[in-house]
Amino acid sequence: MLVLVTYDVATSEPGGTRRLQKVARQCQNFGQRVQYSVFECDIDPGEWAQLKHNLIEIIDEETDSLRFYYLGSNWKRRVEHVGAKPAMDLDGPLVF
Amino acid sequence: MLVLVTYDVATSEPGGTRRLQKVARQCQNFGQRVQYSVFECDIDPGEWAQLKHNLIEIIDEETDSLRFYYLGSNWKRRVEHVGAKPAMDLDGPLVF
């Protein structure tokens, strides 16, 4: 299943920059960065429970926010990209 | 139908800050800001064609990016929020 993770972390608050880095690093373990604070995580329910727990532990719920969009399995038809740095299609052919 | 619009605009590039403001203003006309560069646009196909056209006209496709996620009509069950500034539920009861 694909879970889209978007986040805002208050880097102007104490420890904000550190939290931002930790959120990004967690998401990078499970998914693909498609924009600065947007990750696409093609993930199974067990991995998702772990990632979600870790993310909620990291943020300061008073100042930061996480949004999770559950796009299901047939998600590629739901996504359109325009402009720079299109997401790498991990399932696509590897071309050298 | 709900279209999630996420964007990255290269503010370090000439005219970047201006493009960022214009993208946000366009999205504000049709939707609700839920995070810094994430908008939820509950919109009909005609309005969407207009917004999409305007956004593509504004950005510099070499340096900026737009991602559109088509979440359909039954989208509320697909979204989860944790932390600060939850999106206002426009269909929810107005409580004074």
Backbone of each chain as ProteinMPNN parsed JSONL, in Angstrom:
{"seq_chain_A": "MLVLVTYDVATSEPGGTRRLQKVARQCQNFGQRVQYSVFECDIDPGEWAQLKHNLIEIIDEETDSLRFYYLGSNWKRRVEHVGAKPAMDLDGPLVF", "coords_chain_A": {"N_chain_A": [[0.856, -1.175, 0.0], [0.364, 2.319, -0.569], [1.503, 5.0, 1.337], [1.254, 8.389, 1.638], [3.355, 10.718, 2.999], [3.295, 13.815, 4.461], [4.791, 16.724, 5.852], [5.16, 19.354, 8.264], [7.563, 21.017, 10.009], [8.419, 22.979, 12.753], [10.986, 24.792, 12.318], [11.849, 27.08, 13.428], [11.488, 26.855, 16.065], [12.935, 25.706, 19.233], [15.148, 22.996, 18.734], [13.924, 22.314, 16.409], [15.119, 22.057, 13.811], [16.608, 19.785, 14.122], [14.586, 17.925, 14.61], [13.331, 17.981, 12.159], [15.266, 16.86, 10.468], [15.391, 14.292, 11.57], [12.8, 13.338, 11.067], [12.81, 13.276, 8.261], [14.876, 11.43, 7.827], [13.786, 9.113, 8.95], [11.618, 8.691, 7.196], [13.026, 8.276, 4.871], [14.07, 5.781, 5.291], [11.982, 4.131, 4.689], [10.735, 4.969, 2.41], [10.346, 7.104, -0.498], [11.686, 10.215, -1.256], [9.825, 12.76, -2.673], [9.328, 15.374, -2.828], [10.417, 18.35, -1.047], [9.257, 18.173, 1.629], [7.745, 15.885, 1.376], [6.979, 12.524, 1.193], [6.767, 9.391, -0.44], [5.663, 6.374, 0.608], [5.883, 3.141, -0.08], [4.664, 0.474, 1.294], [4.344, -2.137, 3.791], [1.654, -3.093, 6.09], [2.788, -3.654, 8.645], [5.337, -2.461, 8.596], [4.475, 0.118, 8.241], [3.129, 0.677, 10.625], [5.287, 0.789, 12.331], [6.828, 2.934, 11.231], [5.031, 5.061, 11.443], [4.655, 5.227, 14.207], [7.288, 5.921, 14.976], [7.562, 8.453, 13.735], [5.607, 9.996, 15.036], [6.624, 9.974, 17.565], [8.866, 11.539, 17.201], [8.093, 14.196, 16.449], [7.05, 17.486, 17.683], [4.032, 17.852, 18.919], [2.736, 20.188, 19.425], [3.766, 22.149, 17.795], [4.537, 21.102, 15.347], [3.481, 19.301, 12.348], [2.021, 16.334, 10.958], [0.854, 14.723, 8.108], [-0.967, 12.046, 6.825], [-1.657, 10.317, 3.916], [-3.634, 7.866, 2.706], [-3.18, 5.969, 0.013], [-3.705, 3.54, -1.014], [-3.34, 0.486, -3.042], [-3.462, 0.61, -5.796], [-2.154, 3.049, -6.736], [-0.658, 4.507, -8.562], [-2.021, 5.572, -10.707], [-3.177, 7.692, -9.541], [-1.476, 9.761, -9.258], [0.253, 12.661, -10.371], [2.92, 14.341, -11.94], [4.564, 17.431, -12.367], [7.189, 19.239, -13.736], [10.388, 19.818, -12.181], [12.7, 17.221, -11.062], [11.228, 14.518, -11.165], [9.754, 11.763, -9.361], [11.681, 8.794, -8.797], [10.868, 5.885, -10.54], [10.551, 3.184, -8.853], [9.721, 0.646, -9.52], [10.059, 0.572, -12.13], [11.88, -0.161, -15.272], [15.41, -0.737, -14.913], [17.648, 1.356, -16.265], [20.769, 1.581, -17.817]], "CA_chain_A": [[0.0, 0.0, 0.0], [1.165, 3.543, -0.554], [1.143, 6.07, 2.264], [1.934, 9.652, 1.365], [3.634, 11.416, 4.262], [3.705, 15.219, 4.319], [5.02, 17.233, 7.212], [5.653, 20.703, 8.559], [8.245, 21.042, 11.306], [8.721, 24.379, 13.082], [12.436, 24.908, 12.504], [12.145, 28.293, 14.222], [11.359, 26.464, 17.475], [14.105, 24.964, 19.72], [15.218, 21.585, 18.337], [13.13, 22.102, 15.194], [15.935, 21.579, 12.68], [16.987, 18.395, 14.457], [13.388, 17.084, 14.405], [13.105, 17.909, 10.706], [16.23, 15.883, 9.92], [15.024, 12.953, 12.028], [11.584, 12.93, 10.33], [13.22, 12.95, 6.886], [15.666, 10.202, 7.851], [12.847, 7.996, 9.163], [10.857, 8.455, 5.956], [13.956, 7.761, 3.854], [14.237, 4.336, 5.542], [10.827, 3.344, 4.216], [10.074, 5.477, 1.212], [11.074, 7.889, -1.5], [11.386, 11.654, -1.172], [9.409, 13.284, -3.978], [9.5, 16.821, -2.699], [11.178, 18.648, 0.165], [8.679, 17.538, 2.835], [6.736, 14.933, 0.889], [7.548, 11.203, 0.925], [5.861, 8.313, -0.84], [6.145, 5.153, 1.265], [5.215, 1.931, -0.571], [5.019, -0.123, 2.58], [3.316, -3.069, 4.283], [1.049, -2.562, 7.324], [3.693, -3.763, 9.804], [6.346, -1.398, 8.469], [3.802, 1.405, 8.409], [2.875, 0.887, 12.068], [6.594, 1.18, 12.905], [7.198, 4.281, 10.772], [4.07, 6.028, 12.008], [5.023, 5.361, 15.636], [8.56, 6.675, 15.069], [7.332, 9.854, 13.345], [4.828, 10.669, 16.091], [7.555, 10.133, 18.687], [9.873, 12.575, 16.893], [7.602, 15.583, 16.324], [6.43, 18.199, 18.81], [2.664, 17.969, 18.411], [2.252, 21.561, 19.608], [4.245, 23.085, 16.755], [4.785, 20.413, 14.066], [2.317, 18.485, 11.93], [2.191, 15.213, 10.032], [-0.387, 14.296, 7.441], [-0.809, 10.759, 6.143], [-2.697, 10.078, 2.909], [-3.603, 6.434, 2.375], [-3.521, 5.952, -1.413], [-4.037, 2.172, -1.445], [-2.309, -0.213, -3.832], [-3.551, 1.056, -7.186], [-1.973, 4.468, -6.503], [0.11, 5.239, -9.601], [-2.94, 6.328, -11.56], [-3.677, 8.85, -8.763], [-0.404, 10.744, -9.054], [0.74, 13.351, -11.565], [4.054, 15.2, -11.603], [4.923, 18.436, -13.381], [8.35, 20.049, -13.382], [11.727, 19.281, -11.869], [12.935, 16.057, -10.188], [10.177, 13.522, -11.009], [10.114, 10.643, -8.47], [12.224, 7.632, -9.498], [9.886, 4.793, -10.534], [11.329, 2.062, -8.326], [9.336, -0.619, -10.156], [10.329, 0.698, -13.581], [13.114, -0.823, -15.742], [16.669, -0.053, -14.587], [18.321, 1.634, -17.549], [22.158, 2.091, -17.582]], "C_chain_A": [[0.903, 1.24, 0.0], [0.61, 4.529, 0.468], [1.979, 7.291, 1.887], [2.118, 10.359, 2.697], [4.047, 12.845, 3.935], [3.867, 15.774, 5.723], [5.473, 18.691, 7.203], [6.311, 20.625, 9.931], [8.701, 22.474, 11.568], [10.215, 24.528, 13.368], [12.804, 26.173, 13.283], [12.053, 27.999, 15.72], [12.615, 25.712, 17.923], [14.055, 23.491, 19.287], [14.501, 21.284, 17.039], [13.934, 21.512, 14.051], [16.301, 20.115, 12.879], [15.787, 17.455, 14.199], [13.129, 16.897, 12.909], [14.017, 16.85, 10.079], [15.822, 14.463, 10.305], [13.772, 12.441, 11.302], [11.976, 12.481, 8.92], [13.983, 11.628, 6.856], [14.759, 8.987, 8.055], [12.121, 7.659, 7.851], [11.764, 7.843, 4.891], [14.186, 6.261, 4.037], [13.141, 3.508, 4.878], [10.288, 3.827, 2.872], [10.963, 6.346, 0.359], [10.678, 9.361, -1.361], [11.01, 12.151, -2.563], [9.399, 14.801, -3.996], [10.108, 17.09, -1.336], [10.573, 17.99, 1.405], [7.516, 16.627, 2.435], [7.428, 13.614, 0.536], [6.444, 10.24, 0.498], [6.427, 7.013, -0.274], [5.301, 3.972, 0.794], [5.573, 0.835, 0.429], [3.974, -1.146, 3.002], [2.816, -2.571, 5.645], [1.977, -2.596, 8.535], [4.739, -2.659, 9.775], [5.707, -0.033, 8.717], [3.556, 1.692, 9.888], [4.161, 1.374, 12.739], [6.943, 2.62, 12.517], [6.303, 5.335, 11.426], [4.397, 6.297, 13.48], [6.271, 6.228, 15.778], [8.351, 8.16, 14.776], [6.61, 10.626, 14.455], [5.697, 10.903, 17.321], [8.49, 11.332, 18.469], [9.277, 13.983, 17.006], [7.127, 16.136, 17.67], [5.01, 18.537, 18.349], [2.069, 19.365, 18.61], [2.59, 22.442, 18.401], [4.393, 22.443, 15.375], [3.522, 19.659, 13.64], [2.735, 17.433, 10.91], [0.837, 14.98, 9.372], [-0.071, 13.018, 6.684], [-1.977, 10.59, 5.177], [-2.564, 8.622, 2.447], [-4.101, 6.244, 0.94], [-3.802, 4.538, -1.93], [-2.95, 1.567, -2.316], [-2.301, 0.286, -5.27], [-3.351, 2.566, -7.261], [-1.348, 5.227, -7.676], [-0.804, 6.07, -10.49], [-3.446, 7.588, -10.831], [-2.659, 9.991, -8.7], [0.037, 11.345, -10.385], [1.847, 14.313, -11.142], [4.307, 16.183, -12.743], [6.164, 19.143, -12.875], [9.563, 19.229, -13.001], [11.644, 18.029, -11.009], [11.731, 15.136, -10.064], [10.673, 12.379, -10.137], [10.642, 9.509, -9.329], [11.186, 6.529, -9.417], [10.625, 3.51, -10.14], [10.986, 0.748, -9.014], [9.715, -0.615, -11.637], [11.622, -0.02, -13.959], [14.347, -0.029, -15.324], [17.431, 0.129, -15.896], [19.71, 2.203, -17.276], [22.718, 2.659, -18.88]], "O_chain_A": [[2.032, 1.216, 0.492], [-0.579, 4.849, 0.469], [3.208, 7.245, 1.825], [1.157, 10.572, 3.436], [5.024, 13.068, 3.221], [3.183, 15.359, 6.658], [6.085, 19.172, 6.249], [5.68, 20.211, 10.904], [9.302, 23.107, 10.699], [10.654, 24.408, 14.512], [13.936, 26.316, 13.743], [12.491, 28.803, 16.543], [13.304, 25.133, 17.083], [13.034, 22.825, 19.459], [14.464, 20.134, 16.602], [13.487, 20.573, 13.392], [16.302, 19.32, 11.94], [15.939, 16.361, 13.655], [12.762, 15.813, 12.454], [13.575, 16.047, 9.258], [15.893, 13.544, 9.489], [13.688, 11.261, 10.962], [11.53, 11.436, 8.447], [13.767, 10.802, 5.969], [14.943, 7.955, 7.408], [12.027, 6.496, 7.458], [11.332, 7.0, 4.105], [14.463, 5.549, 3.071], [13.341, 2.339, 4.546], [9.462, 3.148, 2.261], [12.188, 6.321, 0.484], [9.496, 9.704, -1.351], [11.771, 11.988, -3.516], [9.454, 15.425, -5.056], [10.298, 16.163, -0.548], [11.283, 17.321, 2.155], [6.461, 16.61, 3.069], [8.334, 13.576, -0.297], [5.33, 10.28, 1.02], [7.532, 6.601, -0.629], [4.153, 3.814, 1.21], [6.691, 0.322, 0.399], [2.815, -1.03, 2.602], [3.461, -1.737, 6.28], [1.961, -1.681, 9.358], [4.999, -2.005, 10.784], [6.313, 0.853, 9.321], [3.751, 2.817, 10.349], [4.131, 2.254, 13.6], [7.309, 3.427, 13.372], [6.779, 6.367, 11.899], [4.412, 7.443, 13.93], [6.309, 7.151, 16.592], [8.888, 9.02, 15.474], [6.964, 11.763, 14.768], [5.535, 11.896, 18.03], [8.854, 12.038, 19.41], [9.895, 14.867, 17.598], [6.852, 15.408, 18.624], [4.815, 19.402, 17.496], [1.029, 19.689, 18.037], [1.835, 23.34, 18.029], [4.38, 23.135, 14.357], [2.623, 19.411, 14.444], [3.663, 17.621, 10.123], [-0.201, 15.038, 10.031], [0.945, 12.915, 5.997], [-3.139, 10.703, 5.567], [-1.548, 8.21, 1.888], [-5.3, 6.345, 0.679], [-4.096, 4.344, -3.11], [-1.813, 2.038, -2.344], [-1.242, 0.372, -5.892], [-4.209, 3.294, -7.759], [-1.489, 6.446, -7.774], [-0.418, 7.136, -10.97], [-4.073, 8.448, -11.448], [-2.946, 11.056, -8.154], [0.175, 10.644, -11.388], [1.737, 15.006, -10.131], [4.269, 15.821, -13.919], [6.205, 19.597, -11.731], [9.735, 18.093, -13.445], [10.652, 17.8, -10.317], [11.228, 14.966, -8.953], [11.859, 12.049, -10.156], [10.151, 9.269, -10.432], [10.668, 6.256, -8.335], [11.237, 2.844, -10.975], [11.818, -0.155, -9.097], [9.696, -1.65, -12.303], [12.378, -0.441, -13.083], [14.343, 1.201, -15.371], [17.808, -0.845, -16.546], [19.83, 3.208, -16.574], [23.853, 3.134, -18.907]]}, "seq_chain_B": "MLVLVTYDVATSEPGGTRRLQKVARQCQNFGQRVQYSVFECDIDPGEWAQLKHNLIEIIDEETDSLRFYYLGSNWKRRVEHVGAKPAMDLDGPLVF", "coords_chain_B": {"N_chain_B": [[-14.58, 16.213, -6.188], [-11.458, 15.38, -4.653], [-8.386, 16.994, -4.965], [-5.095, 16.722, -4.114], [-2.634, 19.066, -3.753], [0.768, 19.393, -3.953], [3.835, 21.154, -3.627], [7.106, 22.233, -4.663], [9.043, 25.017, -4.761], [11.756, 26.688, -6.153], [13.073, 28.857, -4.261], [15.514, 29.973, -4.114], [16.239, 30.578, -6.598], [16.151, 33.099, -9.261], [13.26, 35.097, -9.031], [11.918, 33.167, -7.664], [10.687, 33.38, -5.089], [8.519, 34.972, -5.643], [7.124, 33.337, -7.453], [6.445, 31.302, -5.714], [4.645, 32.567, -3.956], [2.61, 33.176, -5.772], [1.778, 30.632, -6.58], [0.753, 29.645, -4.151], [-1.312, 31.497, -3.72], [-3.001, 30.989, -5.886], [-3.81, 28.355, -5.258], [-5.116, 28.864, -2.896], [-7.404, 30.088, -3.777], [-8.973, 28.001, -4.56], [-8.855, 25.994, -2.709], [-7.834, 24.499, 0.432], [-5.302, 25.374, 2.662], [-3.263, 23.014, 4.141], [-0.818, 22.385, 5.026], [2.469, 23.912, 4.908], [3.334, 23.774, 2.116], [1.254, 22.359, 1.008], [-1.877, 21.722, -0.287], [-5.353, 21.097, -0.05], [-7.71, 20.55, -2.405], [-10.993, 20.67, -2.88], [-12.911, 20.127, -5.433], [-14.47, 20.83, -8.637], [-14.326, 19.175, -11.904], [-14.068, 21.155, -13.917], [-13.185, 23.462, -12.577], [-10.827, 22.432, -11.661], [-9.356, 21.986, -14.016], [-8.852, 24.604, -14.696], [-7.361, 25.555, -12.462], [-5.147, 23.857, -12.517], [-4.013, 24.482, -14.994], [-3.323, 27.178, -14.491], [-1.422, 26.886, -12.434], [0.647, 25.46, -13.7], [1.404, 27.296, -15.551], [2.549, 29.196, -13.919], [4.838, 28.086, -12.586], [8.43, 27.396, -12.84], [9.464, 25.01, -14.841], [11.924, 23.874, -14.895], [13.114, 24.173, -12.437], [11.226, 24.064, -10.404], [8.597, 22.11, -8.8], [5.476, 20.39, -9.152], [3.08, 18.348, -7.627], [0.315, 16.313, -8.103], [-2.258, 14.719, -6.422], [-4.803, 12.562, -6.908], [-7.526, 12.101, -5.09], [-10.114, 11.356, -5.228], [-13.702, 11.116, -4.431], [-14.532, 10.044, -2.028], [-12.73, 10.813, 0.088], [-12.106, 11.506, 2.72], [-11.718, 9.434, 4.482], [-9.239, 8.681, 3.825], [-7.329, 10.26, 4.901], [-5.153, 11.363, 7.482], [-4.37, 13.221, 10.361], [-1.752, 14.473, 12.409], [-0.762, 16.37, 15.134], [0.033, 19.881, 15.091], [-2.221, 22.555, 14.018], [-4.645, 21.276, 12.642], [-6.454, 20.637, 9.582], [-9.21, 22.753, 8.704], [-12.465, 21.493, 8.923], [-14.393, 21.89, 6.388], [-16.927, 21.017, 5.788], [-17.89, 20.405, 8.178], [-19.771, 21.024, 11.302], [-20.483, 24.457, 12.014], [-19.147, 25.994, 14.692], [-19.768, 28.339, 17.179]], "CA_chain_B": [[-13.398, 15.35, -6.086], [-10.381, 16.078, -3.956], [-7.035, 16.95, -5.512], [-4.066, 17.211, -3.189], [-1.574, 19.737, -4.508], [1.985, 19.662, -3.184], [4.772, 21.824, -4.544], [8.422, 22.736, -4.266], [9.452, 26.113, -5.648], [13.144, 27.031, -5.84], [13.111, 30.28, -3.883], [16.895, 30.471, -4.267], [16.375, 30.967, -8.009], [15.515, 34.394, -9.543], [11.794, 35.091, -9.159], [11.367, 32.009, -6.956], [9.765, 33.767, -4.005], [7.307, 35.5, -6.312], [6.377, 32.179, -7.972], [5.897, 30.585, -4.551], [3.457, 33.315, -3.498], [1.555, 33.053, -6.786], [1.252, 29.258, -6.506], [-0.072, 29.555, -2.931], [-2.522, 32.306, -3.896], [-3.883, 30.231, -6.795], [-4.392, 27.219, -4.53], [-6.04, 29.403, -1.881], [-8.679, 30.398, -4.456], [-9.765, 26.793, -4.829], [-8.734, 24.928, -1.711], [-7.502, 24.794, 1.82], [-3.902, 25.054, 2.985], [-3.179, 22.133, 5.307], [0.566, 22.526, 5.481], [3.105, 25.03, 4.209], [3.219, 23.68, 0.637], [0.279, 21.282, 0.743], [-3.255, 22.217, -0.325], [-6.422, 20.157, -0.411], [-8.673, 21.291, -3.242], [-12.233, 19.93, -3.108], [-13.061, 20.948, -6.624], [-15.079, 20.078, -9.748], [-13.358, 19.015, -13.004], [-13.845, 22.405, -14.657], [-12.324, 24.32, -11.748], [-9.503, 21.795, -11.59], [-8.65, 22.252, -15.279], [-8.405, 25.999, -14.609], [-6.292, 25.676, -11.453], [-3.968, 23.12, -12.995], [-3.431, 25.317, -16.055], [-2.702, 28.37, -13.873], [-0.224, 26.477, -11.679], [1.698, 25.071, -14.648], [1.856, 28.55, -16.158], [3.321, 29.991, -12.939], [6.13, 27.53, -12.155], [9.542, 27.198, -13.788], [9.518, 23.545, -14.84], [13.32, 23.435, -14.747], [13.58, 24.224, -11.038], [10.122, 23.878, -9.453], [7.791, 20.914, -9.122], [4.102, 20.262, -8.681], [2.562, 16.973, -7.624], [-1.141, 16.278, -7.905], [-2.738, 13.4, -5.988], [-6.258, 12.532, -7.119], [-8.014, 11.279, -3.981], [-11.511, 10.96, -5.459], [-14.717, 11.837, -3.638], [-14.587, 9.444, -0.691], [-11.319, 10.994, 0.462], [-11.835, 11.819, 4.146], [-11.223, 8.235, 5.184], [-7.849, 8.438, 3.386], [-6.447, 11.297, 5.435], [-4.98, 11.375, 8.93], [-3.557, 14.37, 10.773], [-1.191, 14.412, 13.771], [0.011, 17.55, 15.503], [-0.497, 21.259, 15.095], [-3.035, 23.131, 12.936], [-5.429, 20.372, 11.786], [-7.222, 21.336, 8.541], [-10.578, 23.061, 9.1], [-13.398, 20.617, 8.197], [-15.33, 22.863, 5.808], [-18.302, 20.495, 5.784], [-18.29, 20.134, 9.569], [-20.658, 22.034, 11.903], [-19.842, 25.723, 12.402], [-19.373, 26.142, 16.148], [-19.301, 29.677, 17.632]], "C_chain_B": [[-12.307, 16.141, -5.349], [-9.058, 15.876, -4.684], [-6.105, 17.544, -4.464], [-2.96, 17.815, -4.039], [-0.383, 19.948, -3.578], [2.982, 20.277, -4.153], [6.087, 22.169, -3.849], [8.768, 23.836, -5.26], [10.842, 26.564, -5.212], [13.259, 28.526, -5.518], [14.53, 30.844, -3.985], [17.133, 30.929, -5.709], [15.718, 32.343, -8.231], [13.998, 34.267, -9.707], [11.117, 33.981, -8.386], [10.345, 32.381, -5.898], [8.44, 34.247, -4.576], [6.455, 34.327, -6.83], [5.712, 31.419, -6.823], [4.614, 31.253, -4.066], [2.29, 33.134, -4.478], [0.931, 31.647, -6.763], [0.312, 29.141, -5.308], [-1.38, 30.31, -3.118], [-3.517, 31.585, -4.819], [-4.589, 29.108, -6.038], [-5.408, 27.711, -3.506], [-7.397, 29.743, -2.498], [-9.579, 29.172, -4.551], [-9.729, 25.787, -3.686], [-8.302, 25.432, -0.366], [-6.059, 24.407, 2.093], [-3.891, 24.185, 4.237], [-1.765, 22.053, 5.845], [1.227, 23.563, 4.586], [2.976, 24.926, 2.687], [2.334, 22.49, 0.256], [-1.132, 21.872, 0.821], [-4.208, 21.081, -0.683], [-7.491, 20.943, -1.163], [-9.869, 20.389, -3.55], [-12.951, 20.671, -4.243], [-13.771, 20.16, -7.737], [-14.103, 20.078, -10.934], [-13.057, 20.314, -13.749], [-12.912, 23.337, -13.891], [-10.908, 23.76, -11.709], [-8.704, 22.085, -12.865], [-8.076, 23.673, -15.248], [-7.229, 26.137, -13.644], [-5.007, 25.028, -11.956], [-3.243, 23.944, -14.066], [-2.676, 26.5, -15.441], [-1.397, 28.01, -13.168], [0.936, 26.154, -12.622], [2.268, 26.319, -15.341], [2.815, 29.301, -15.218], [4.731, 29.412, -12.739], [7.166, 27.535, -13.287], [9.814, 25.692, -13.762], [10.947, 23.001, -14.723], [13.71, 23.284, -13.267], [12.493, 23.894, -10.022], [9.384, 22.581, -9.785], [6.414, 20.984, -8.457], [3.782, 18.772, -8.66], [1.079, 17.039, -7.313], [-1.523, 14.853, -7.542], [-4.267, 13.425, -6.052], [-6.883, 11.568, -6.103], [-9.485, 10.902, -4.128], [-12.478, 11.694, -4.539], [-14.742, 11.311, -2.202], [-13.215, 9.544, -0.019], [-11.087, 11.13, 1.954], [-11.297, 10.617, 4.893], [-9.755, 7.966, 4.827], [-6.84, 9.359, 4.079], [-6.382, 11.213, 6.957], [-4.037, 12.522, 9.291], [-3.046, 14.153, 12.185], [-0.463, 15.722, 14.008], [-0.741, 18.847, 15.304], [-1.359, 21.555, 13.874], [-3.736, 22.085, 12.085], [-6.232, 21.197, 10.792], [-8.632, 21.565, 9.063], [-11.499, 22.152, 8.271], [-14.521, 21.494, 7.653], [-16.766, 22.353, 5.823], [-18.818, 20.315, 7.202], [-19.178, 21.233, 10.108], [-19.879, 23.307, 12.235], [-20.169, 25.967, 13.873], [-18.877, 27.511, 16.576], [-19.196, 29.69, 19.15]], "O_chain_B": [[-12.241, 17.368, -5.409], [-8.66, 14.75, -4.983], [-6.279, 18.669, -3.996], [-2.417, 17.162, -4.931], [-0.505, 20.6, -2.542], [2.981, 19.968, -5.344], [6.155, 22.365, -2.635], [8.783, 23.603, -6.469], [11.074, 26.797, -4.026], [13.511, 29.346, -6.402], [14.72, 32.06, -3.946], [18.129, 31.595, -5.994], [14.823, 32.719, -7.475], [13.523, 33.409, -10.451], [9.894, 33.847, -8.428], [9.274, 31.781, -5.814], [7.374, 33.95, -4.038], [5.234, 34.318, -6.673], [4.576, 30.958, -6.938], [3.618, 30.581, -3.799], [1.141, 32.963, -4.071], [-0.282, 31.493, -6.908], [-0.79, 28.607, -5.428], [-2.44, 29.824, -2.722], [-4.721, 31.574, -4.56], [-5.801, 28.93, -6.157], [-6.43, 27.066, -3.271], [-8.421, 29.692, -1.817], [-10.803, 29.294, -4.616], [-10.494, 24.822, -3.692], [-8.387, 26.621, -0.06], [-5.633, 23.288, 1.809], [-4.439, 24.568, 5.271], [-1.553, 21.689, 7.002], [0.625, 24.038, 3.623], [2.556, 25.884, 2.037], [2.624, 21.735, -0.673], [-1.532, 22.438, 1.838], [-3.899, 20.224, -1.511], [-8.093, 21.875, -0.628], [-9.779, 19.471, -4.365], [-13.534, 21.732, -4.019], [-13.676, 18.933, -7.767], [-13.168, 20.879, -10.971], [-11.922, 20.546, -14.164], [-11.985, 23.919, -14.453], [-9.926, 24.502, -11.724], [-7.514, 22.393, -12.798], [-6.961, 23.914, -15.711], [-6.221, 26.762, -13.972], [-3.92, 25.591, -11.829], [-2.019, 24.08, -14.041], [-1.54, 26.788, -15.819], [-0.399, 28.721, -13.281], [2.076, 26.538, -12.362], [3.453, 26.379, -15.668], [3.76, 29.951, -15.664], [5.709, 30.16, -12.725], [6.851, 27.654, -14.471], [10.332, 25.166, -12.777], [11.147, 21.811, -14.481], [14.5, 22.417, -12.893], [12.797, 23.488, -8.9], [9.515, 22.028, -10.877], [6.232, 21.547, -7.378], [4.167, 18.03, -9.564], [0.648, 17.725, -6.386], [-1.172, 13.902, -8.241], [-4.926, 14.195, -5.353], [-6.773, 10.351, -6.253], [-10.045, 10.217, -3.272], [-12.153, 12.726, -3.952], [-14.954, 12.081, -1.265], [-12.619, 8.545, 0.383], [-9.972, 10.893, 2.42], [-10.51, 10.76, 5.829], [-9.106, 7.125, 5.449], [-5.635, 9.241, 3.861], [-7.393, 11.021, 7.632], [-3.038, 12.759, 8.613], [-3.788, 13.709, 13.06], [0.355, 16.142, 13.19], [-1.971, 18.899, 15.344], [-1.245, 20.9, 12.838], [-3.45, 22.002, 10.891], [-6.647, 22.315, 11.097], [-9.195, 20.721, 9.761], [-11.334, 22.05, 7.056], [-15.479, 21.803, 8.361], [-17.711, 23.14, 5.865], [-20.011, 20.101, 7.42], [-19.338, 22.269, 9.463], [-18.737, 23.234, 12.689], [-21.332, 26.126, 14.242], [-17.707, 27.835, 16.372], [-18.826, 30.707, 19.735]]}, "name": "protein", "num_of_chains": 2, "seq": "MLVLVTYDVATSEPGGTRRLQKVARQCQNFGQRVQYSVFECDIDPGEWAQLKHNLIEIIDEETDSLRFYYLGSNWKRRVEHVGAKPAMDLDGPLVFMLVLVTYDVATSEPGGTRRLQKVARQCQNFGQRVQYSVFECDIDPGEWAQLKHNLIEIIDEETDSLRFYYLGSNWKRRVEHVGAKPAMDLDGPLVF"}
